[in-house]
Amino acid sequence: MSDPDVHIHIHVDTGPGTEALDILRRLDQQGALIVADLTAITAEVQQNGDAVGSAVALLGNLSQQIRDLSTDPAALQALADELDANTQSLADAVVANTPAAPTPEPTPEPAPEPPTP
């Protein structure tokens, strides 16, 4: 007696429905990445808002201190020195947290003109 032949056929549906599911899966994955990016951006905006609020409060407080100390030159000088130190700290923080500008791509030289006969 001979062994029977067994044939297995696998049919993969590559019709429009399958392509649509693949697109939906990719969109879902991209959506998850966008949400993660949005969360990070939201945190950065919050930090920036906190820094701006602190700067506004400092400047508001500073203007009142200047008015209060206008008759005391030594206290006014101490306030000016404090302002200089705070200004330098703020400038250092801005530089430290500002990404470097991208290096521009060099402009290619135009091809030389072929000699005219």
C-alpha positions in Angstrom: 0.0 0.0 0.0 1.4 3.4 -0.9 1.4 6.4 1.4 -1.3 9.0 0.6 -0.1 12.4 -0.6 -1.1 15.2 1.6 -1.3 18.6 0.1 -1.8 21.7 2.3 -2.7 24.9 0.6 -2.6 28.2 2.6 -4.5 31.1 1.1 -3.4 34.5 2.2 -5.9 37.2 1.5 -4.1 40.2 0.1 -7.3 41.9 -0.9 -8.2 45.5 -0.1 -9.5 44.6 3.4 -6.0 43.3 4.5 -4.3 46.4 3.2 -6.8 48.5 5.1 -6.0 46.6 8.3 -2.3 47.1 7.8 -2.8 50.8 7.4 -5.0 51.0 10.5 -2.2 49.1 12.5 0.4 51.6 11.3 -1.8 54.5 12.2 -2.4 53.1 15.6 1.4 52.8 16.1 2.0 56.3 14.9 -0.8 57.6 17.2 1.0 56.0 20.2 4.3 57.8 19.2 2.5 61.1 18.7 0.9 60.8 22.2 4.4 60.1 23.7 5.8 63.1 21.9 2.9 65.3 23.0 3.4 64.3 26.6 7.1 65.2 26.4 6.3 68.6 24.7 3.6 69.3 27.3 6.1 68.8 30.1 8.6 71.1 28.4 5.9 73.8 27.9 5.1 73.5 31.6 8.7 74.0 32.6 9.0 77.0 30.3 5.8 78.5 31.8 7.2 78.0 35.3 10.4 79.8 34.3 8.5 82.6 32.7 6.4 83.0 35.8 9.5 83.1 37.9 11.0 85.8 35.7 7.9 87.9 35.8 7.7 87.7 39.6 11.4 88.6 39.9 11.0 91.6 37.7 7.8 92.7 39.5 9.5 92.4 42.8 12.6 94.1 41.5 10.7 97.2 40.4 9.2 97.5 43.9 12.5 97.1 45.6 14.0 99.9 43.4 11.2 102.2 44.5 11.7 101.2 48.1 15.5 101.6 48.1 15.7 104.8 46.0 16.9 106.8 49.1 19.5 104.2 50.2 22.4 104.1 47.8 24.2 101.2 49.4 21.0 99.0 49.4 20.4 100.1 45.8 23.9 99.0 44.9 23.4 95.6 46.6 20.2 95.2 44.6 21.9 96.1 41.4 24.6 93.5 42.2 21.9 90.9 42.8 20.3 91.8 39.6 23.6 91.3 37.7 24.1 87.9 39.3 20.5 86.8 38.4 20.9 88.1 34.9 24.0 86.1 34.4 22.4 83.0 35.8 19.4 83.4 33.5 21.8 84.0 30.5 23.8 80.9 31.4 20.6 78.8 31.7 19.4 79.9 28.3 22.7 79.1 26.6 22.9 75.7 28.4 19.4 74.7 27.3 19.4 76.1 23.7 20.3 73.5 21.1 23.1 74.4 18.8 22.0 75.6 15.4 22.3 73.0 12.7 25.3 73.3 10.5 24.1 74.4 7.0 24.8 72.1 4.1 27.5 73.6 1.9 26.3 75.0 -1.4 27.6 72.9 -4.2 29.7 74.6 -6.8 28.1 74.9 -10.2 29.4 72.5 -12.8 31.9 74.1 -15.1 30.6 75.2 -18.5 31.8 72.9 -21.3 34.2 74.7 -23.6 32.7 76.2 -26.7 34.1 75.0 -30.1 
